[in-house]
Amino acid sequence: MVQYAGVSPRRSATRPAPRRAGPPGQAASSGGSPGTPGSWLWLSPPPRASQSAGWALLPLRAFLGFTFTFAGLQKLANPGFFHASNPASIQSQLAGAAHRSPIHSLLTPLVHVAVPLGILVALAELAVGVGTLLGLYGRVAAAGGMAISFSLFLAVSFHSNPYFTGSDIVFFFAWTPLLVAGVGPLSADAVIHNLARRAEGATADTVVPIPFSEVRRVCGSYVEGACTARHGEPCQPGPCPYLRRRPDLSHRQEGLIERRAVLAKGTLAAVVGGAALVSGGIAAAVGRIIGGASPSSTSVPLSNAAPPSSAPTTSAAANPGAAQPAPSTTSTTAATHPPGTRLGPASAVPVGGAASFQDPASGDPGLVIQPQRGTFLAFDAVCPHAGCTVEYSSRDQLFVCPCHGSQFNGHTGAVEVGPAQSGLSRISVAEGSDGQLYAR
């Protein structure tokens, strides 16, 4: 099976060629100028369309385009994605990835610009998705999709075990056919290119699949297994002069077609880009109005909770002229606490709920829960599967990874639902007599 694209055969005097309207590659596309009956038939699937790369890739192109468009809009519509206290936020994901990724030295500085980076990633995904769906600058969109997927692979899912359980590497290779073969038919690129050809008096440039036996049947140079155009050498698809593309337009015409196409695609890209930005802004506004992005399991940061006052405020403190009570040995005795680094007040951890903190030993985000009053359990909140930050579901008493769905026991951190292969690391915490939590 070979694919035709606008080639004129060499005819032999001894064998008349079958009658046809034009070169083989243009046979599937009707000739004529725009507006004539059948002039748009080149947009319809050719015979054996499933064997043509462009048509066969349409389902993959639709999936990738929709997925990246949805991902971009979802990020913009999710206020929690930009809120540092949310376990699924860009800040939490960067903080978790920075300690596990092979490019951690590049990710660490980005934590300080997480919000602008998150907006940039969302807009990039939206641009790639819309461009792929419309087939506008298709190869550029595919290259952008590959770059985003590979970046996420290095930053997030590099340590996925087995490797194929991480979706980013799969998306990276899913983009390669669209980069190599182009987005194919039913695309803005193809329509604009062919309209520019029609404007210069040329017919649509359409690729159709055709068996090589059919090429031999219609080729006037094929005689008893040999090619007379190649001095009697065996007739094979690779060196076939019948299939070799020959220019049917002058260099001037080709230049005019290219300029027309560039201008039209640039104009359309500006219009589509503006519409995508408006759509993204609407999605962001709706997400903030309905407030549906912040999960019920969002943890309160311990560091944001007010620490206990070192001395109680009295009316005497507010009125220096009032009599001062005599100091007591009890009030001057420093409160004792267990060894370790102070995380924040234990009162910030609700009974049955969780609070977030930064592990002083590793720098990873952590979660501390209080399953029953006075009992505190803490875990490293970085999912061992792909480095996302887990969140605690008080209803199910589980740690849940928002990226790939792994679930961990709320009391032990052990894996209950994969794809994670190991559990969450335990962090030793204790409550001091001063009401603070300490990690050691």
Phi, psi and omega per residue, in radians:
M1 nan 2.237 3.098
V2 -2.146 2.978 3.125
Q3 -2.123 2.321 -3.102
Y4 -1.615 2.573 3.027
A5 -2.682 1.422 3.001
G6 1.044 1.101 -3.114
V7 -2.151 2.427 3.097
S8 -1.751 2.290 -3.097
P9 -1.382 2.776 2.995
R10 -1.620 2.152 -3.041
R11 -1.708 2.631 3.140
S12 -1.890 2.585 3.134
A13 -1.270 -0.388 -3.070
T14 -1.533 -0.300 -3.110
R15 -2.349 1.953 -3.141
P16 -1.192 2.395 3.108
A17 -1.400 2.579 3.091
P18 -1.045 2.557 -3.111
R19 -1.254 2.307 3.076
R20 -2.655 2.877 -3.007
A21 -1.345 -0.402 -3.067
G22 -2.981 -2.869 3.124
P23 -1.050 2.706 -3.069
P24 -0.947 -0.719 -3.103
G25 -1.156 -0.343 -3.122
Q26 -1.787 0.024 -3.118
A27 -1.181 -0.616 -3.127
A28 -1.320 -0.373 3.120
S29 -1.784 2.293 -3.099
S30 -1.235 2.537 3.125
G31 -1.425 -2.930 3.105
G32 1.716 2.896 3.140
S33 -1.540 2.853 3.132
P34 -1.011 2.414 3.133
G35 1.745 -0.329 3.097
T36 -1.379 2.681 -3.123
P37 -0.990 2.296 3.104
G38 1.407 0.095 -3.066
S39 -1.236 -0.263 -3.135
W40 -1.838 0.209 -3.118
L41 -1.166 -0.292 3.126
W42 -1.194 -0.198 3.067
L43 -1.429 -0.266 -3.100
S44 -1.471 2.730 3.137
P45 -1.086 2.350 3.077
P46 -1.363 3.010 3.023
P47 -1.009 2.512 -3.128
R48 0.992 0.713 -3.095
A49 -1.060 -0.530 -3.125
S50 -1.140 -0.312 3.126
Q51 -1.657 0.031 3.086
S52 -1.714 2.304 -3.043
A53 -0.992 -0.767 -3.077
G54 -1.071 -0.804 -3.122
W55 -1.285 -0.637 -3.134
A56 -1.177 -0.431 -3.108
L57 -1.544 -0.028 -3.117
L58 -1.019 -0.753 3.102
P59 -1.069 -0.717 3.118
L60 -1.133 -0.747 3.128
R61 -1.088 -0.735 3.122
A62 -1.119 -0.725 -3.136
F63 -1.129 -0.862 -3.109
L64 -1.122 -0.740 -3.134
G65 -1.105 -0.798 3.136
F66 -1.147 -0.746 -3.087
T67 -1.085 -0.797 -3.113
F68 -1.253 -0.607 3.069
T69 -1.115 -0.802 3.125
F70 -1.099 -0.740 -3.130
A71 -1.075 -0.748 3.131
G72 -1.140 -0.783 3.131
L73 -1.167 -0.646 -3.138
Q74 -1.102 -0.733 3.119
K75 -1.106 -0.777 -3.112
L76 -1.163 -0.567 -3.103
A77 -1.475 -0.087 -3.058
N78 -1.828 1.753 3.117
P79 -1.040 -0.555 -3.132
G80 -1.128 -0.394 3.133
F81 -1.150 -0.433 -3.125
F82 -1.898 0.111 -3.118
H83 -1.786 2.086 -2.989
A84 -1.056 -0.488 -3.084
S85 -1.378 -0.169 -3.132
N86 -1.464 2.269 -3.126
P87 -1.083 -0.398 -3.140
A88 -1.670 0.157 -3.088
S89 -1.264 2.831 3.112
I90 -1.119 -0.573 3.110
Q91 -1.134 -0.802 -3.121
S92 -1.149 -0.716 -3.132
Q93 -1.152 -0.694 3.109
L94 -1.167 -0.729 -3.128
A95 -1.094 -0.711 3.118
G96 -1.220 -0.701 -3.098
A97 -1.247 -0.534 -3.057
A98 -1.073 -0.437 -3.086
H99 -1.620 -0.200 -3.072
R100 -2.060 -0.370 -3.024
S101 -1.305 2.563 3.039
P102 -1.189 -0.231 3.087
I103 -1.934 0.635 -3.076
H104 -1.037 -0.551 -3.138
S105 -1.164 -0.442 3.086
L106 -1.493 -0.526 -3.087
L107 -1.390 -0.591 -3.060
T108 -0.977 -0.833 3.117
P109 -1.128 -0.419 -3.090
L110 -1.278 -0.292 3.112
V111 -1.047 -0.540 -3.098
H112 -1.358 -0.244 3.099
V113 -2.171 0.696 -3.015
A114 -1.119 -0.717 -3.080
V115 -1.155 -0.892 3.068
P116 -1.031 -0.638 3.110
L117 -1.137 -0.727 3.118
G118 -1.088 -0.709 3.099
I119 -1.126 -0.739 3.130
L120 -1.090 -0.759 3.128
V121 -1.104 -0.756 -3.139
A122 -1.096 -0.771 3.137
L123 -1.184 -0.633 3.110
A124 -1.141 -0.751 3.096
E125 -1.103 -0.689 3.112
L126 -1.120 -0.757 3.129
A127 -1.125 -0.755 3.124
V128 -1.116 -0.762 -3.111
G129 -1.125 -0.839 -3.125
V130 -1.146 -0.737 3.115
G131 -1.065 -0.659 3.129
T132 -1.247 -0.743 3.128
L133 -1.078 -0.751 -3.125
L134 -1.450 -0.276 -3.053
G135 1.218 0.589 -3.136
L136 -1.790 2.102 -2.981
Y137 0.887 0.948 -2.989
G138 -1.030 -0.789 -3.127
R139 -1.202 -0.602 3.084
V140 -1.130 -0.753 3.111
A141 -1.094 -0.724 3.130
A142 -1.121 -0.708 3.097
A143 -1.119 -0.679 3.081
G144 -1.139 -0.696 3.090
G145 -1.104 -0.694 3.096
M146 -1.118 -0.730 -3.125
A147 -1.116 -0.757 3.130
I148 -1.131 -0.796 -3.112
S149 -1.111 -0.722 -3.132
F150 -1.212 -0.630 3.092
S151 -1.120 -0.747 3.102
L152 -1.158 -0.595 3.091
F153 -1.088 -0.831 -3.135
L154 -1.194 -0.645 -3.047
A155 -1.450 -0.608 -2.963
V156 -2.034 -0.948 -2.915
S157 -1.837 0.329 -3.110
F158 -1.063 -0.603 -3.071
H159 -1.673 0.243 3.092
S160 -1.044 2.344 -3.063
N161 -2.394 2.050 -0.057
P162 -1.138 2.809 -2.991
Y163 -1.062 -0.544 -3.055
F164 -1.340 -0.080 3.065
T165 -1.396 -0.211 3.039
G166 -1.545 2.167 -3.026
S167 -1.280 -0.406 -3.022
D168 -1.119 -0.701 3.135
I169 -1.192 -0.547 3.086
V170 -1.193 -0.763 3.098
F171 -1.085 -0.671 3.140
F172 -0.997 -0.842 -3.116
F173 -1.337 -0.416 3.086
A174 -1.164 -0.450 3.128
W175 -1.361 -0.385 -3.002
T176 -1.051 -0.688 3.118
P177 -1.073 -0.642 -3.139
L178 -1.253 -0.493 3.064
L179 -1.297 -0.705 -3.085
V180 -1.333 -0.849 -3.033
A181 -1.675 -0.169 -3.053
G182 1.466 2.956 -3.107
V183 -1.374 -0.207 2.989
G184 1.413 -2.686 -3.050
P185 -1.277 3.081 -3.115
L186 0.905 0.752 -3.132
S187 -2.283 2.685 3.100
A188 -1.086 -0.641 3.124
D189 -1.032 -0.822 -3.104
A190 -1.185 -0.753 -3.125
V191 -1.100 -0.822 -3.133
I192 -1.099 -0.751 3.137
H193 -1.071 -0.771 -3.099
N194 -1.277 -0.583 3.039
L195 -1.129 -0.656 3.081
A196 -1.144 -0.655 3.075
R197 -1.135 -0.760 3.129
R198 -1.064 -0.671 -3.140
A199 -1.113 -0.445 3.106
E200 -1.686 0.172 3.077
G201 1.503 0.147 3.124
A202 -1.721 2.732 3.114
T203 -1.454 2.932 -3.110
A204 -1.094 2.457 3.140
D205 -1.647 1.732 -3.020
T206 -2.122 2.373 3.088
V207 -1.714 2.234 3.124
V208 -2.254 2.534 3.074
P209 -1.408 2.489 3.134
I210 -2.654 2.378 3.108
P211 -1.111 2.544 -3.134
F212 -1.153 -0.442 3.064
S213 -1.082 -0.572 3.090
E214 -1.228 -0.651 3.076
V215 -1.057 -0.783 3.107
R216 -1.094 -0.642 -3.070
R217 -1.158 -0.644 -3.068
V218 -1.670 -0.177 -3.067
C219 -1.398 2.190 3.137
G220 -1.285 -0.174 -3.124
S221 -1.681 -0.028 -3.103
Y222 -1.588 2.081 -3.123
V223 -2.393 1.935 3.037
E224 0.869 0.894 3.058
G225 1.446 -0.054 -3.110
A226 -2.050 2.819 3.141
C227 -1.930 1.949 -3.127
T228 -1.188 -0.461 3.108
A229 -1.221 -0.334 3.104
R230 -1.967 0.538 3.038
H231 1.044 0.738 3.027
G232 1.413 0.155 3.100
E233 -1.248 2.751 -3.121
P234 -0.991 2.453 -3.138
C235 -1.443 1.965 -3.126
Q236 -2.335 2.723 -3.096
P237 -1.093 -0.696 -3.035
G238 -0.962 -1.026 -3.074
P239 -1.611 0.254 -3.020
C240 -1.097 2.070 3.120
P241 -1.221 -0.379 3.109
Y242 -1.131 -0.612 -3.112
L243 -1.565 -0.239 -3.107
R244 -1.187 2.236 -3.074
R245 -1.212 2.330 3.104
R246 -2.124 2.370 -3.121
P247 -1.132 2.286 3.096
D248 -1.838 0.064 3.127
L249 -2.264 2.746 3.093
S250 -1.303 2.884 3.096
H251 -1.061 -0.627 3.127
R252 -1.124 -0.769 3.125
Q253 -1.131 -0.737 3.110
E254 -1.053 -0.701 3.115
G255 -1.124 -0.720 3.112
L256 -1.123 -0.717 3.114
I257 -1.086 -0.757 -3.127
E258 -1.115 -0.730 -3.136
R259 -1.165 -0.708 3.084
R260 -1.046 -0.796 -3.098
A261 -1.135 -0.754 -3.136
V262 -1.086 -0.773 3.138
L263 -1.117 -0.781 -3.124
A264 -1.146 -0.753 -3.135
K265 -1.184 -0.654 3.096
G266 -1.109 -0.738 3.113
T267 -1.113 -0.820 -3.141
L268 -1.111 -0.688 3.125
A269 -1.091 -0.678 3.116
A270 -1.128 -0.738 3.137
V271 -1.149 -0.839 -3.123
V272 -1.125 -0.706 3.118
G273 -1.073 -0.741 3.091
G274 -1.101 -0.732 3.114
A275 -1.132 -0.667 3.129
A276 -1.152 -0.701 3.105
L277 -1.126 -0.705 3.099
V278 -1.112 -0.748 3.121
S279 -1.086 -0.736 3.101
G280 -1.102 -0.709 3.104
G281 -1.127 -0.697 3.101
I282 -1.123 -0.765 3.127
A283 -1.066 -0.732 3.130
A284 -1.129 -0.720 -3.141
A285 -1.150 -0.759 3.140
V286 -1.106 -0.731 3.139
G287 -1.063 -0.644 -3.133
R288 -1.377 -0.484 3.121
I289 -1.240 -0.823 -3.087
I290 -1.423 -0.331 3.070
G291 1.057 0.546 -3.071
G292 -1.553 0.070 -3.045
A293 -1.542 -0.410 -3.097
S294 -1.471 1.990 -3.114
P295 -1.174 2.703 -3.132
S296 -1.156 -0.290 -3.087
S297 -1.646 0.181 3.138
T298 -1.034 2.321 -3.069
S299 -1.625 2.577 3.068
V300 -1.461 2.242 3.125
P301 -1.168 2.303 3.098
L302 -1.097 -0.613 -3.069
S303 -1.179 -0.376 -3.130
N304 -1.547 -0.157 3.132
A305 -1.372 2.482 -3.092
A306 -1.227 2.199 3.102
P307 -1.228 2.721 -3.138
P308 -1.140 2.563 -3.139
S309 -1.206 2.457 -3.137
S310 -1.243 -0.415 3.104
A311 -2.501 2.373 -3.124
P312 -1.168 2.520 3.115
T313 -1.452 2.255 -3.120
T314 -2.157 2.959 3.087
S315 -1.137 -0.497 3.113
A316 -1.175 -0.609 3.113
A317 -1.162 -0.593 3.136
A318 -1.359 -0.388 -3.111
N319 -2.192 1.655 -3.072
P320 -1.051 -0.374 -3.106
G321 -1.368 -0.210 -3.114
A322 -1.288 2.799 -3.140
A323 -1.219 2.425 -3.123
Q324 -1.651 2.367 3.115
P325 -1.235 2.672 -3.140
A326 -1.219 2.377 3.138
P327 -1.146 2.555 3.114
S328 -2.006 2.724 3.131
T329 -1.171 -0.475 -3.124
T330 -1.210 -0.738 -3.089
S331 -1.252 -0.421 -3.111
T332 -1.606 -0.134 3.137
T333 -1.363 2.209 -3.111
A334 -1.191 2.421 3.101
A335 -1.214 2.407 3.123
T336 -1.549 2.720 3.112
H337 -2.620 2.748 3.129
P338 -1.191 2.784 3.125
P339 -1.155 2.608 3.103
G340 2.342 -3.011 -3.105
T341 -1.732 2.312 3.141
R342 -1.208 2.292 3.138
L343 -1.738 -0.665 -3.077
G344 2.689 3.095 -3.078
P345 -1.216 2.383 3.109
A346 -1.114 -0.454 -3.133
S347 -1.163 -0.272 3.131
A348 -1.335 -0.237 -3.133
V349 -1.654 1.934 -3.121
P350 -1.226 2.593 3.076
V351 -1.145 2.176 -3.065
G352 1.463 -0.009 -3.123
G353 -2.116 -2.890 -3.053
A354 -2.449 2.793 3.017
A355 -2.394 2.625 -3.079
S356 -1.779 2.726 3.101
F357 -2.766 3.047 3.070
Q358 -1.878 2.166 -3.119
D359 -1.109 2.063 -3.103
P360 -1.168 -0.365 -3.113
A361 -1.415 -0.777 -3.057
S362 -1.880 -0.331 -3.049
G363 1.450 -0.026 3.126
D364 -1.288 2.692 2.973
P365 -1.165 2.497 -3.138
G366 -2.278 2.850 3.078
L367 -2.263 2.345 3.046
V368 -2.046 2.333 -3.135
I369 -2.100 2.753 3.087
Q370 -2.182 1.449 -3.078
P371 -1.068 -0.561 3.037
Q372 -2.535 2.702 -2.998
R373 -0.966 2.210 3.107
G374 1.552 -0.102 3.110
T375 -1.899 2.159 -3.092
F376 -2.134 2.297 3.093
L377 -2.201 2.373 -3.108
A378 -2.254 2.547 -3.117
F379 -2.463 2.646 2.970
D380 -1.171 2.189 -3.025
A381 -1.513 0.083 3.127
V382 -1.480 2.088 3.134
C383 -1.140 2.223 -3.108
P384 -1.218 -0.158 -3.132
H385 -1.321 -0.971 -3.068
A386 -2.413 0.163 3.029
G387 1.520 0.103 3.073
C388 -1.284 2.825 3.132
T389 -1.615 2.180 -3.119
V390 -1.381 2.844 3.047
E391 -2.221 2.767 -3.076
Y392 -1.773 2.230 3.065
S393 -1.737 1.856 -3.121
S394 -1.181 -0.491 -3.136
R395 -1.174 -0.774 -3.113
D396 -1.652 -0.142 -3.070
Q397 0.948 0.887 -3.124
L398 -2.395 2.618 2.899
F399 -1.593 2.229 -3.035
V400 -2.139 2.294 3.080
C401 -1.495 2.130 -3.100
P402 -1.309 -0.207 -3.072
C403 -1.500 -0.888 -3.031
H404 -2.239 0.103 2.973
G405 1.501 0.146 3.091
S406 -1.108 2.542 -3.141
Q407 -2.216 2.471 -3.072
F408 -2.267 2.523 3.140
N409 -1.025 2.343 -3.078
G410 -1.291 -0.196 -3.130
H411 -1.884 -0.537 -3.085
T412 -1.996 -0.330 -3.072
G413 1.404 0.047 -3.119
A414 -1.238 2.655 3.136
V415 -1.203 2.301 3.026
E416 -2.007 -0.567 3.082
V417 -2.402 2.246 -3.134
G418 -1.311 -3.041 0.339
P419 -1.473 -0.002 3.109
A420 -1.051 2.453 -3.105
Q421 -1.719 -0.281 -3.139
S422 -2.372 2.852 -3.070
G423 -1.510 -3.106 3.119
L424 -1.380 2.503 3.134
S425 -1.294 2.384 -3.125
R426 -1.451 2.485 3.070
I427 -2.101 2.229 -3.099
S428 -1.393 2.135 3.102
V429 -2.271 2.697 3.104
A430 -2.594 2.629 3.115
E431 -1.634 2.274 3.105
G432 -1.540 2.950 3.114
S433 -1.174 -0.235 3.096
D434 -1.522 0.092 3.126
G435 1.419 0.139 3.134
Q436 -1.762 2.689 3.044
L437 -1.666 2.402 -3.125
Y438 -2.196 2.401 3.088
A439 -1.877 2.429 3.130
R440 -2.406 nan nan
